Amino acid sequence: NAGVTQTPKFRILKIGQSMTLQCTQDMNHNYMYWYRQDPGMGLKLIYYSVGAGITDKGEVPNGYNVSRSTTEDFPLRLELAAPSQTSVYFCASSYSTSSRLNNEQFFGPGTRLTVL
Amino acid sequence: GQSLEQPSEVTAVEGAIVQINCTYQTSGFYGLSWYQQHDGGAPTFLSYNALDGLEETGRFSSFLSRSDSYGYLLLQELQMKDSASYFCAVRDRSNDYKLSFGAGTTVTVRA
C-alpha cells in the first residue's frame, strides 16, 4: 500500500494563477481531509469529505475548492492564487468516526506551495 | 468551536522524561489525539484517548482527564530522534468527522 500520495511536492505560482493539488489514497478510507500548515503553526482544516460526492467546508475554505468523484481521489483546487496561500498543504484520510474508536488520520507527504 | 493550548517549546537531554500538556475547550468532547511531526515531514499518529486514564505505547504514554479538560503526552528515555513537533488534537461532537489541532510543541533533544 502506498497510503496517501500527493502531487506535486513543490510548486511556485504567480499571483492569479490556478492549480490543482492532487491527493490519492489506496486504503479504501471514506473520510478525506485537506489541511494547510503555515510555518510554526498547527494544521488548519480547509475542506473535508465523508465519501464520494460529499464535501464540506472546514475552518479556512476561502480561495479553495474540492471535489470527490471517487473514494480514492480528493483534489484541491486553487482558483486565483494569492500570497496568503503560501503554505504547506497536507491531505489526510481516515476510516472510522466512532467516538470510542481511534480516528487515526493518515497524512500524505505534503505539497509546499509558494505564491509570488 | 474548540480551543487548545500547549507549550510552544520544550528542551531536554537524551534519556530524560518530557511531559507535554494540552488543555482544551470544546462544546462536546469525544477524544484527544497526539501526532508527531518531524521537520519537513508529515504528521504521524501517536495515540488517542477517549476515556480517562493513561495509555502506554512503548516509550510514549498519553493521559486524559475529561473532568479537567486536560491531557498530556509523556516521552520517556528521550532519544535524539524524538526531536520533533508534537500536536494535540480534539474530536468534538459538533465536528464529529474532524480534528482540531493545537499549535504544536517543539521538542528539542540535546546530547
Boltz contact constraints between the chains, C-beta under 6 A:
constraints:
  - contact:
      token1: [A, 31]
      token2: [B, 97]
      max_distance: 6.0
  - contact:
      token1: [A, 41]
      token2: [B, 103]
      max_distance: 6.0
  - contact:
      token1: [A, 42]
      token2: [B, 87]
      max_distance: 6.0
  - contact:
      token1: [A, 42]
      token2: [B, 101]
      max_distance: 6.0
  - contact:
      token1: [A, 42]
      token2: [B, 102]
      max_distance: 6.0
  - contact:
      token1: [A, 42]
      token2: [B, 103]
      max_distance: 6.0
  - contact:
      token1: [A, 42]
      token2: [B, 104]
      max_distance: 6.0
  - contact:
      token1: [A, 43]
      token2: [B, 101]
      max_distance: 6.0
  - contact:
      token1: [A, 45]
      token2: [B, 98]
      max_distance: 6.0
  - contact:
      token1: [A, 50]
      token2: [B, 97]
      max_distance: 6.0
  - contact:
      token1: [A, 97]
      token2: [B, 96]
      max_distance: 6.0
  - contact:
      token1: [A, 97]
      token2: [B, 97]
      max_distance: 6.0
  - contact:
      token1: [A, 99]
      token2: [B, 30]
      max_distance: 6.0
  - contact:
      token1: [A, 100]
      token2: [B, 50]
      max_distance: 6.0
  - contact:
      token1: [A, 102]
      token2: [B, 48]
      max_distance: 6.0
  - contact:
      token1: [A, 104]
      token2: [B, 45]
      max_distance: 6.0
  - contact:
      token1: [A, 107]
      token2: [B, 42]
      max_distance: 6.0
  - contact:
      token1: [A, 107]
      token2: [B, 43]
      max_distance: 6.0
  - contact:
      token1: [A, 109]
      token2: [B, 42]
      max_distance: 6.0
  - contact:
      token1: [A, 110]
      token2: [B, 42]
      max_distance: 6.0
